[in-house]
């Protein structure tokens, strides 16, 4: 059985290719739609940068509902099912503010892990790489 695309690409949240020059991108990008990272830690780093810098600080999105609506818009996804699944996995109400990332790191890590589980259809994730990615997000 083949690994999920996000795992094969070391991109647990399936970040789409864009003009962004992420740290740790593979030199050769063979997936036409999604970024491919050298290691899973770099994929987690990019996910945390997007969630904590872009979504929280720039877009001012503070809840699971608002974050997922932007991450997985209804035109492309079953957004309400995604929200419900992430809320169930984290135990956080979809409309409850997650808190400031630096003050509530566990809530933001739980959000990212739940999103990765939803994106990849598996909970077989490298949690050590996730923790490395959280630490690397400030670099």
ZIVENPE-V921041 format. One record per helix or strand of 2 or more residues. SS is the DSSP state (2 for helix, 1 for strand). FROM is the first residue (numbers start at 1). TO is the last residue. Records with the same first field share a line. If there is no record, write none. Layout:
SS->FROM-TO  FROM-TO
//
This chain:
2->5-8  40-58  64-71  79-90  105-120  127-136
//
